[in-house]
Amino acid sequence: MNAKTLTVAALSISTAALPIAGTAFAAAPATPQILSRDAHGRATQVRVDGQAYPVCEGSVQDECINPRQAGLRFGDVPLGYWPGQLASDS
């Protein structure tokens, strides 16, 4: 192979990956299907992308989905910054 062939091959490989990367960001967040609610009307179990998850709350904190991550309009809002000093900096 000569240099010209290698350059063309490299360009075709790099441009082939562009549509795949672009679709990951263009995808809309999944809409949850509420499977069950508590006495207050809040979702306790949802189905997202075909998988059922319990919704995290005070008593359920393991193997559950954050309500905001599931597309529900309640629960903690993730911080956009680290609020303290890193343990590795001390």
C-alpha positions in Angstrom: 0.0 0.0 0.0 1.2 3.5 -0.7 0.7 6.6 1.4 -2.3 7.8 -0.8 -4.2 4.5 -0.2 -3.5 4.7 3.5 -4.8 8.3 3.7 -8.0 7.4 1.8 -8.6 4.3 4.0 -8.1 6.4 7.2 -10.6 9.1 6.0 -13.2 6.5 5.1 -12.9 4.9 8.6 -13.1 8.2 10.5 -16.1 9.5 8.5 -17.9 6.2 8.9 -17.9 6.7 12.7 -19.5 10.1 12.5 -23.2 9.1 12.0 -23.0 6.7 14.9 -21.7 9.3 17.3 -24.2 11.9 16.2 -27.2 9.6 16.8 -26.2 9.0 20.4 -26.7 12.7 21.2 -29.8 13.1 19.1 -31.8 10.4 20.9 -34.6 11.7 23.0 -34.8 10.6 26.7 -37.0 7.6 27.2 -40.5 8.2 28.4 -41.2 6.1 31.4 -44.3 3.9 31.7 -45.6 4.0 35.2 -46.4 0.5 36.5 -47.5 1.3 40.0 -48.1 4.3 42.3 -48.1 4.9 46.1 -50.9 6.3 48.2 -49.8 9.9 47.3 -49.9 9.2 43.6 -46.1 9.1 43.1 -44.6 6.4 40.8 -43.1 3.5 42.7 -42.2 1.3 39.7 -41.5 2.3 36.1 -40.6 0.7 32.9 -37.9 2.4 30.8 -36.7 0.9 27.5 -38.5 -2.3 28.3 -36.9 -2.8 31.7 -38.9 -2.4 35.0 -37.2 -0.6 37.9 -38.4 0.4 41.4 -38.1 4.2 41.8 -35.5 5.3 44.5 -37.0 6.8 47.6 -36.3 7.0 51.3 -36.7 3.2 52.0 -35.6 2.0 48.6 -32.1 3.1 47.7 -30.4 0.0 46.1 -31.1 -1.5 42.7 -33.5 1.3 41.8 -33.7 4.2 39.3 -33.4 7.9 40.3 -36.8 9.6 39.5 -35.2 12.3 37.4 -33.2 9.8 35.5 -36.5 7.9 34.7 -38.0 11.1 33.4 -40.3 11.7 36.3 -40.7 15.3 37.7 -39.7 14.7 41.3 -36.6 13.7 43.3 -33.1 15.1 43.7 -31.6 17.3 41.0 -28.0 16.4 40.2 -25.5 19.1 41.0 -23.6 20.6 38.1 -20.4 20.9 40.2 -18.4 19.1 42.9 -19.4 20.8 46.2 -16.3 20.0 48.2 -12.6 19.1 48.1 -11.6 15.9 46.5 -10.3 13.2 48.9 -7.1 12.9 46.8 -6.3 16.6 47.4 -6.1 16.3 51.2 
